[in-house]
């Protein structure tokens, strides 16, 4: 493949990856907004979710999360 072809292919791949990443970021932003709205409407459920996470933490590997 010649140099301009490789360059154009690189640009195309960069655009596809950039578009995919922007969609993921946009989805994460929208998910955060939705989560805040759910917590505002039903604060008791958010507390129960936190309680489930704390229970899972205390039951797993002696109460410590594995190192990242």
RAVENMO-V41854 format. One record per backbone hydrogen bond with DSSP energy under -0.5 kcal/mol. CO is the residue of the C=O (numbers start at 1). NH is the residue of the N-H. E is the energy in kcal/mol with one decimal. If there is no record, write none. Layout:
co={CO,CO}
nh={NH,NH}
e={E,E}
//
This chain:
co={2,3,4,5,6,7,8,9,10,11,12,13,14,15,16,17,18,19,20,21,22,23,24,25,26,27,28,29,30,31,32,33,34,35,36,37,38,42,42,43,44,45,46,47,48,49,50,51,52,53,54,55,56,60,60,61}
nh={6,7,8,9,10,11,12,13,14,15,16,17,18,19,20,21,22,23,24,25,26,27,28,29,30,31,32,33,34,35,36,37,38,39,40,41,42,45,46,47,48,49,50,51,52,53,54,55,56,57,58,59,60,63,64,64}
e={-2.1,-2.3,-2.6,-2.3,-2.4,-2.1,-2.3,-2.5,-2.3,-2.3,-2.2,-2.6,-2.6,-2.4,-2.3,-2.6,-2.3,-2.0,-2.0,-2.4,-2.4,-2.4,-2.1,-2.3,-2.4,-2.3,-2.1,-2.0,-2.2,-2.4,-2.2,-2.0,-2.3,-2.4,-2.1,-2.2,-2.2,-0.6,-1.1,-1.6,-1.9,-2.2,-2.0,-2.0,-2.2,-2.0,-2.3,-2.2,-2.4,-2.3,-2.3,-1.8,-1.5,-1.8,-0.7,-0.9}
//
